[in-house]
């Protein structure tokens, strides 16, 4: 039996972090591509592998640091704005409905499981261990 739930909003910070992280990953890929291109270009211009790598690496080290941070910032702001826009639209809309299946773990106990219960399974109890007697009197 499926349940239908009406969506009323999303946490802006959660979506901002998600889109910022996505932007960071894309920024890292772009920065690595620029890094490799710069090193290859400098190597071709100087006709020396070592000199070209040194000039290429020094010119694009700043790129490796700043581009991913810039893309994260842009993604973070865009995600926050997306969430605010979504919340504004979802608050006035009655048509945004998600169909959800019931959770298959609803019947599990809400109490934390101890080591003994975990070892035996649910509902079974392990016999209590007897402590060895000490030989001292």
Secondary structure as UniProt FT lines:
FT   STRAND          2..6
FT   HELIX           12..46
FT   HELIX           49..92
FT   STRAND          97..101
FT   TURN            104..107
FT   HELIX           115..120
FT   TURN            122..123
//
